[in-house]
Amino acid sequence: MTRLLFLGLQNFADSFGVQPLRPRTIRLQVFPGDAIDDDALRAMIEELVARKLLSIYEVEGQEYLAVVDWHRLHRVGKRARRRWPADPALPMPIHGPIPEPVAEPAPVAAPTEACPETPAQAPDVSPLVAKWRKSVGRALRHFLPGGPPFDTEAWIDRWIADGCDLRCDVLPAISLACRPQGDGEPPPGLAAVGAYAEANRLRRLAVAHASLAA
């Protein structure tokens, strides 16, 4: 459970691995439907802090969680912006990243009658990826008014690489994470789907392992 919590926290942190320390919110995000109370969740967080995997700090009366060595676990883009305040005990960077020079685009020759322009062809994808894109896209269009988010294909590639099952792990996660919220808030997005899918995958593997051991 503690390992699953550590994985789930990374799906809901901002681009710098930070999120508010709100046990009830974290419990509903990472362990939806599980019989875990806030005290048990806080105990798991304290265990991760003791193992130096998480750190806790406070800014203006609000506690925050930060994943230790986040930059080693995830790539932080140059344009990443903080959603939550940084740990005031850590040194602030003096200089920002130096932007890379942008190369001038090469001139494109106008098409002629002798050499007609041919439209660019989309790269081929495997039948497996095509099946995932079709099923995931249909499910997201059912729940999200704006349709699939821009990073849907990247998440699909990640789920396939992680060994998720489309029908057992991902589609139920979409149904749970993207359904309309009772308080009128928008759905949390594909990060929440990823956390639910990972939880489904771990449960499925645990059941399979128990069946083999029986």
Backbone as numpy.savetxt, mean C-alpha at the origin, in Angstrom:
# Nx Ny Nz CAx CAy CAz Cx Cy Cz
0.85 -12.67 14.73 0.03 -11.47 14.73 0.89 -10.21 14.73
1.98 -10.23 15.50 2.84 -9.06 15.56 3.50 -8.80 14.22
3.92 -9.88 13.54 4.52 -9.73 12.21 3.50 -9.17 11.23
2.27 -9.66 11.28 1.22 -9.15 10.41 0.93 -7.68 10.69
0.98 -7.29 11.96 0.79 -5.88 12.31 1.88 -5.02 11.69
3.13 -5.48 11.77 4.23 -4.70 11.20 4.06 -4.53 9.69
3.63 -5.59 9.00 3.39 -5.49 7.56 2.22 -4.57 7.26
1.15 -4.70 8.05 -0.02 -3.87 7.80 0.22 -2.40 8.04
1.01 -2.07 9.05 1.32 -0.66 9.33 2.00 0.00 8.15
2.83 -0.75 7.43 3.55 -0.17 6.30 2.61 0.18 5.15
1.46 -0.46 5.08 0.49 -0.15 4.04 -0.29 1.13 4.32
-0.35 1.53 5.59 -1.16 2.70 5.94 -0.31 3.90 6.35
1.01 3.75 6.37 1.89 4.88 6.70 1.98 5.84 5.52
2.46 7.07 5.78 2.66 8.01 4.69 3.95 7.68 3.95
4.37 8.55 3.05 5.54 8.28 2.22 6.83 8.20 3.01
6.81 8.58 4.30 8.00 8.54 5.14 7.84 7.54 6.29
6.83 6.68 6.21 6.67 5.63 7.21 6.04 6.07 8.51
5.28 7.17 8.49 4.71 7.75 9.72 3.19 7.67 9.66
2.57 7.47 10.81 1.11 7.51 10.93 0.74 7.79 12.38
-0.44 8.34 12.63 -0.85 8.59 14.02 -1.00 7.28 14.80
-0.65 7.31 16.06 -0.80 6.15 16.93 -2.21 6.18 17.51
-3.14 5.60 16.77 -4.54 5.50 17.19 -4.91 4.02 17.17
-4.83 3.35 18.31 -5.03 1.89 18.33 -6.32 1.42 17.66
-7.42 2.12 17.90 -8.69 1.66 17.32 -8.64 1.73 15.80
-8.12 2.84 15.26 -8.03 2.97 13.80 -7.12 1.91 13.22
-5.97 1.70 13.84 -5.02 0.70 13.35 -5.64 -0.70 13.42
-6.36 -0.97 14.49 -6.98 -2.29 14.65 -8.00 -2.55 13.53
-8.80 -1.55 13.20 -9.80 -1.71 12.14 -9.15 -1.80 10.77
-7.99 -1.17 10.59 -7.31 -1.23 9.30 -6.61 -2.57 9.09
-5.87 -3.02 10.08 -5.01 -4.19 9.91 -5.71 -5.49 10.30
-6.56 -5.45 11.32 -7.22 -6.66 11.81 -8.74 -6.51 11.77
-9.33 -6.26 10.62 -10.79 -6.10 10.57 -11.48 -7.42 10.91
-12.38 -7.37 11.88 -13.13 -8.56 12.23 -12.45 -9.49 13.21
-11.17 -9.25 13.55 -10.47 -10.12 14.48 -10.75 -9.70 15.93
-10.71 -10.67 16.82 -11.00 -10.41 18.24 -9.76 -9.89 18.94
-9.38 -8.66 18.61 -8.21 -8.02 19.21 -8.66 -6.67 19.76
-8.40 -6.41 21.04 -8.79 -5.13 21.61 -7.63 -4.14 21.53
-7.91 -2.90 21.92 -6.90 -1.85 21.81 -5.69 -2.13 22.69
-5.90 -2.71 23.86 -4.77 -3.00 24.76 -3.84 -4.05 24.15
-4.41 -5.08 23.52 -3.58 -6.10 22.88 -2.80 -5.51 21.72
-3.46 -4.61 20.96 -2.76 -3.98 19.85 -1.62 -3.10 20.35
-1.88 -2.36 21.41 -0.83 -1.50 21.97 0.35 -2.35 22.47
0.07 -3.52 23.04 1.14 -4.40 23.51 1.99 -4.89 22.34
1.36 -5.20 21.20 2.14 -5.62 20.03 2.99 -4.47 19.50
2.44 -3.26 19.53 3.22 -2.10 19.10 4.42 -1.90 20.01
4.23 -2.02 21.31 5.34 -1.88 22.25 6.41 -2.95 22.00
5.97 -4.15 21.62 6.94 -5.21 21.31 7.77 -4.83 20.09
7.12 -4.28 19.06 7.85 -3.86 17.86 8.79 -2.70 18.17
8.39 -1.82 19.09 9.27 -0.73 19.51 10.48 -1.30 20.25
10.25 -2.28 21.12 11.36 -2.89 21.87 12.34 -3.59 20.93
11.82 -4.10 19.82 12.69 -4.77 18.83 13.29 -3.78 17.84
13.05 -2.48 18.08 13.60 -1.39 17.27 13.13 -1.46 15.81
11.89 -1.94 15.63 11.27 -1.92 14.31 10.35 -0.71 14.15
9.86 -0.19 15.26 9.03 1.01 15.27 9.55 1.98 16.31
9.22 3.24 16.13 9.51 4.25 17.15 8.24 5.06 17.40
8.11 5.58 18.60 6.95 6.39 18.99 7.45 7.77 19.42
6.80 8.82 18.92 7.13 10.17 19.36 5.85 10.99 19.42
5.94 12.16 20.00 4.75 12.99 20.22 4.98 14.38 19.66
3.97 14.91 18.99 3.99 16.27 18.47 2.65 16.91 18.78
2.67 18.00 19.54 1.47 18.75 19.91 0.40 17.85 20.53
0.83 16.97 21.43 -0.10 16.13 22.15 -0.57 14.89 21.42
-0.16 14.69 20.17 -0.56 13.51 19.40 0.64 12.57 19.26
0.43 11.30 19.60 1.49 10.31 19.42 1.51 9.82 17.97
2.73 9.56 17.47 2.90 9.07 16.11 3.77 7.82 16.13
3.52 6.95 15.15 4.33 5.75 14.93 5.19 5.98 13.70
6.44 5.55 13.75 7.33 5.63 12.60 8.02 4.29 12.41
8.06 3.81 11.17 8.79 2.58 10.85 10.28 2.91 10.81
11.06 2.22 11.61 12.50 2.46 11.68 13.14 2.02 10.36
14.09 2.82 9.87 14.81 2.54 8.62 13.84 2.39 7.44
12.83 3.24 7.42 11.85 3.20 6.33 12.52 3.35 4.97
13.52 4.24 4.88 14.15 4.49 3.59 14.91 3.28 3.07
15.23 2.34 3.95 15.87 1.11 3.50 14.86 0.07 3.03
13.65 0.16 3.53 12.60 -0.79 3.16 11.80 -0.33 1.95
11.71 0.99 1.75 10.89 1.53 0.68 11.64 2.66 -0.02
11.32 2.84 -1.27 11.90 3.94 -2.04 11.07 5.20 -1.82
11.71 6.26 -1.36 11.04 7.53 -1.13 11.31 8.44 -2.32
10.27 8.82 -3.03 10.43 9.65 -4.21 10.91 11.06 -3.86
11.53 11.70 -4.84 12.05 13.04 -4.62 10.93 14.06 -4.37
9.76 13.78 -4.88 8.64 14.71 -4.71 7.70 14.30 -3.57
8.13 13.35 -2.77 7.28 12.89 -1.66 7.07 14.01 -0.65
5.87 14.12 -0.16 5.52 15.14 0.83 5.01 14.46 2.09
5.32 15.05 3.22 4.90 14.48 4.50 3.41 14.75 4.74
2.72 13.73 5.19 1.34 13.90 5.62 1.28 14.16 7.11
2.24 13.59 7.84 2.30 13.73 9.29 3.64 14.31 9.70
3.72 15.01 10.84 4.99 15.64 11.24 6.07 14.62 11.54
7.32 15.02 11.28 8.47 14.15 11.53 8.82 14.15 13.02
9.62 13.19 13.42 10.09 13.10 14.80 10.98 14.31 15.09
10.59 15.17 16.03 11.41 16.37 16.30 12.78 16.03 16.87
12.97 14.81 17.37 14.28 14.42 17.91 15.28 14.08 16.82
14.80 13.88 15.59 15.70 13.54 14.49 16.20 14.80 13.81
17.44 14.81 13.32 17.96 15.99 12.62 17.23 16.21 11.31
16.96 17.46 11.01 16.30 17.80 9.76 17.34 17.89 8.65
17.01 17.44 7.43 17.97 17.56 6.33 18.23 19.02 5.98
19.49 19.33 5.71 19.88 20.70 5.41 19.56 21.05 3.96
19.86 20.13 3.09 19.66 20.39 1.67 18.69 19.36 1.11
17.85 19.82 0.21 16.95 18.90 -0.47 17.67 18.21 -1.61
17.03 17.25 -2.24 17.66 16.55 -3.34 17.89 17.47 -4.53
18.99 17.28 -5.21 19.33 18.09 -6.37 18.56 17.57 -7.57
17.76 18.40 -8.21 16.99 17.89 -9.34 17.88 17.49 -10.50
17.52 16.43 -11.17 18.28 15.97 -12.31 17.95 16.83 -13.53
18.93 17.09 -14.39 18.65 17.88 -15.59 17.68 17.15 -16.51
16.80 17.91 -17.11 15.82 17.33 -18.02 16.34 17.47 -19.44
16.44 16.36 -20.12 16.97 16.38 -21.48 15.92 16.94 -22.43
16.39 17.68 -23.43 15.49 18.21 -24.44 14.94 17.07 -25.28
13.65 17.05 -25.54 13.12 15.98 -26.38 13.63 16.08 -27.80
13.91 14.94 -28.39 14.40 14.93 -29.77 13.28 15.32 -30.71
13.58 16.10 -31.75 12.54 16.49 -32.70 11.96 15.27 -33.41
10.66 15.29 -33.62 9.98 14.19 -34.29 9.67 14.60 -35.71
10.12 13.78 -36.64 9.89 14.10 -38.05 8.42 13.90 -38.39
7.89 14.83 -39.19 6.50 14.73 -39.60 6.33 13.55 -40.54
5.23 12.82 -40.44 5.02 11.68 -41.34 4.82 12.14 -42.78
5.30 11.36 -43.69 5.17 11.65 -45.12 4.37 10.54 -45.78
4.00 10.78 -47.04 3.25 9.76 -47.76 4.09 8.52 -47.99
5.41 8.70 -48.19 6.28 7.56 -48.45 6.52 6.74 -47.19
6.46 7.41 -46.02 6.72 6.71 -44.76 5.62 7.06 -43.77
4.46 6.43 -43.87 3.34 6.79 -42.99 3.66 6.47 -41.54
3.08 7.29 -40.67 3.30 7.09 -39.24 2.44 5.93 -38.76
3.02 5.05 -37.96 2.30 3.90 -37.42 2.05 4.14 -35.95
0.87 3.86 -35.45 0.58 4.09 -34.03 1.40 3.16 -33.16
1.78 3.69 -31.98 2.56 2.87 -31.04 1.68 1.75 -30.50
2.26 0.58 -30.39 1.54 -0.57 -29.90 1.79 -0.74 -28.41
0.76 -1.06 -27.66 0.91 -1.30 -26.23 1.69 -2.59 -26.01
2.56 -2.62 -25.02 3.32 -3.84 -24.77 2.40 -5.00 -24.41
2.76 -6.18 -24.90 1.96 -7.36 -24.60 2.09 -7.73 -23.13
1.03 -8.27 -22.57 1.05 -8.76 -21.20 0.66 -10.23 -21.23
1.05 -10.94 -20.19 0.75 -12.36 -20.12 -0.75 -12.56 -19.89
-1.27 -13.74 -20.26 -2.70 -14.00 -19.99 -3.05 -13.88 -18.51
-2.11 -14.25 -17.63 -2.38 -14.14 -16.19 -2.59 -12.68 -15.79
-1.68 -11.80 -16.22 -1.79 -10.38 -15.87 -3.05 -9.78 -16.49
-3.35 -10.17 -17.74 -4.55 -9.66 -18.39 -5.81 -10.07 -17.62
-5.82 -11.30 -17.12 -6.97 -11.77 -16.34 -7.11 -10.97 -15.05
-5.98 -10.73 -14.36 -6.01 -9.94 -13.12 -6.51 -8.53 -13.40
-5.99 -7.89 -14.44 -6.39 -6.51 -14.73 -7.88 -6.42 -15.03
-8.39 -7.40 -15.77 -9.82 -7.39 -16.10 -10.68 -7.56 -14.85
-10.33 -8.54 -14.01 -11.15 -8.82 -12.83 -11.04 -7.71 -11.79
-9.81 -7.24 -11.53 -9.62 -6.17 -10.55 -10.27 -4.88 -11.04
-10.10 -4.57 -12.33 -10.72 -3.36 -12.87 -12.23 -3.39 -12.75
-12.84 -4.55 -13.03 -14.29 -4.66 -12.92 -14.74 -4.46 -11.47
-14.00 -5.06 -10.53 -14.37 -4.92 -9.12 -14.23 -3.48 -8.64
-13.15 -2.81 -9.04 -12.94 -1.43 -8.61 -13.98 -0.49 -9.22
-14.35 -0.72 -10.48 -15.37 0.13 -11.10 -16.73 -0.05 -10.41
-16.95 -1.23 -9.85 -18.21 -1.47 -9.15 -18.30 -0.65 -7.86
-17.17 -0.49 -7.16 -17.19 0.18 -5.86 -16.75 1.64 -5.91
-15.89 2.01 -6.84 -15.33 3.36 -6.87 -15.95 4.16 -8.01
-16.55 5.31 -7.71 -17.19 6.11 -8.77 -16.20 6.54 -9.86
-14.96 6.81 -9.47 -13.97 7.25 -10.44 -13.25 6.12 -11.15
-13.62 4.89 -10.86 -12.95 3.76 -11.50 -11.63 3.43 -10.84
-10.85 2.53 -11.44 -9.57 2.11 -10.86 -8.60 3.28 -10.71
-7.89 3.39 -9.57 -6.88 4.44 -9.40 -5.72 4.28 -10.39
-4.90 5.32 -10.50 -3.82 5.32 -11.49 -2.78 4.25 -11.22
-2.60 3.84 -9.95 -1.55 2.88 -9.62 -2.08 1.44 -9.52
-3.23 1.18 -10.13 -3.82 -0.16 -10.03 -2.91 -1.23 -10.61
-2.32 -0.97 -11.79 -1.48 -1.99 -12.42 -0.25 -2.28 -11.58
0.31 -1.26 -10.92 1.48 -1.49 -10.06 1.10 -2.37 -8.87
-0.09 -2.13 -8.30 -0.55 -2.97 -7.20 -0.81 -4.39 -7.66
-1.36 -4.56 -8.86 -1.59 -5.91 -9.39 -0.27 -6.66 -9.53
0.74 -6.00 -10.08 2.06 -6.64 -10.20 2.59 -7.05 -8.83
2.38 -6.20 -7.83 2.86 -6.50 -6.48 2.12 -7.69 -5.88
0.79 -7.73 -6.05 0.02 -8.85 -5.49 0.42 -10.16 -6.13
0.64 -10.15 -7.43 1.06 -11.38 -8.11 2.42 -11.81 -7.60
3.36 -10.85 -7.47 4.70 -11.18 -7.00 4.69 -11.70 -5.56
3.75 -11.21 -4.74 3.67 -11.64 -3.34 2.98 -12.98 -3.16
2.45 -13.53 -4.26 1.78 -14.83 -4.16 0.33 -14.77 -3.74
-0.30 -13.61 -3.91 -1.72 -13.50 -3.56 -2.57 -14.26 -4.58
-3.70 -14.74 -4.12 -4.67 -15.40 -4.99 -5.75 -14.39 -5.36
-6.08 -14.33 -6.65 -7.02 -13.32 -7.12 -8.38 -13.46 -6.43
-8.96 -14.65 -6.44 -10.32 -14.83 -5.94 -10.38 -15.02 -4.43
-9.33 -15.59 -3.85 -9.36 -15.85 -2.40 -8.84 -14.67 -1.58
-7.92 -13.89 -2.14 -7.26 -12.84 -1.36 -7.64 -11.43 -1.81
-7.51 -11.15 -3.12 -7.61 -9.76 -3.59 -9.05 -9.31 -3.79
-9.86 -10.09 -4.49 -11.24 -9.66 -4.74 -12.04 -9.49 -3.44
-11.92 -10.40 -2.45 -12.58 -10.13 -1.16 -12.04 -8.88 -0.47
-10.73 -8.61 -0.64 -10.15 -7.41 -0.03 -10.72 -6.15 -0.66
-10.93 -6.16 -1.97 -11.53 -5.01 -2.65 -12.95 -4.79 -2.14
-13.70 -5.87 -2.01 -15.09 -5.78 -1.53 -15.15 -5.19 -0.12
-14.15 -5.53 0.71 -14.15 -5.05 2.10 -13.62 -3.62 2.21
-12.53 -3.32 1.51 -11.87 -2.02 1.68 -12.55 -0.90 0.90
-13.17 -1.22 -0.24 -13.69 -0.18 -1.12 -15.20 0.02 -1.03
-15.85 -0.70 -0.14 -17.29 -0.51 0.00 -17.56 0.88 0.59
-18.73 1.46 0.33 -19.03 2.81 0.84 -18.92 2.87 2.36
-18.38 3.97 2.85 -18.21 4.17 4.28 -19.49 4.75 4.88
-19.84 4.29 6.08 -21.07 4.76 6.71 -21.03 6.22 7.10
-19.83 6.77 7.35 -19.72 8.16 7.77 -19.54 9.12 6.61
-19.69 8.62 5.37 -19.55 9.48 4.21 -18.13 9.70 3.76
-17.15 9.13 4.46 -15.76 9.29 4.07 -15.48 8.46 2.83
-14.53 8.91 1.96 -14.20 8.13 0.78 -13.47 6.84 1.17
-13.50 5.81 0.33 -12.77 4.57 0.62 -11.28 4.85 0.80
-10.59 4.06 1.65 -9.18 4.34 1.94 -8.23 4.12 0.78
-8.62 3.37 -0.26 -7.76 3.20 -1.42 -7.07 1.85 -1.47
-6.14 1.73 -2.44 -5.51 0.44 -2.69 -4.53 0.02 -1.61
-4.03 0.96 -0.82 -3.17 0.57 0.30 -3.95 -0.29 1.29
-5.21 0.08 1.52 -6.05 -0.73 2.40 -6.36 -2.08 1.76
-6.62 -2.08 0.46 -6.83 -3.35 -0.24 -5.62 -4.25 -0.09
-4.41 -3.66 -0.22 -3.20 -4.44 -0.07 -3.06 -5.05 1.31
-3.42 -4.30 2.34 -3.32 -4.82 3.71 -4.31 -5.97 3.92
-5.54 -5.80 3.44 -6.53 -6.87 3.59 -6.12 -8.10 2.77
-5.61 -7.88 1.56 -5.19 -9.01 0.73 -4.05 -9.78 1.39
-3.11 -9.06 2.00 -2.01 -9.74 2.69 -2.53 -10.53 3.89
-3.49 -9.96 4.62 -4.07 -10.68 5.75 -4.79 -11.94 5.27
-5.53 -11.82 4.15 -6.20 -13.00 3.60 -5.20 -14.06 3.18
-4.09 -13.62 2.56 -3.08 -14.57 2.10 -2.47 -15.32 3.28
-2.13 -14.60 4.35 -1.52 -15.24 5.51 -2.48 -16.22 6.18
-3.76 -15.83 6.25 -4.74 -16.75 6.84 -4.88 -18.01 5.97
-4.91 -17.82 4.66 -5.05 -18.96 3.75 -3.87 -19.92 3.89
-2.65 -19.37 3.98 -1.48 -20.21 4.14 -1.48 -20.91 5.49
-1.96 -20.21 6.54 -2.01 -20.83 7.86 -2.99 -22.00 7.88
-4.14 -21.83 7.21 -5.11 -22.92 7.15 -4.55 -24.10 6.37
-3.87 -23.81 5.25 -3.28 -24.89 4.46 -2.21 -25.63 5.24
-1.40 -24.87 5.99 -0.35 -25.50 6.80 -0.96 -26.37 7.90
-2.02 -25.88 8.52 -2.67 -26.66 9.57 -3.29 -27.94 9.01
-3.83 -27.86 7.79 -4.43 -29.04 7.17 -3.38 -30.10 6.87
-2.20 -29.64 6.42 -1.12 -30.58 6.13 -0.57 -31.22 7.40
-0.56 -30.43 8.49 0.00 -30.94 9.74 -0.96 -31.90 10.44
-2.25 -31.81 10.11 -3.25 -32.65 10.79 -3.13 -34.12 10.36
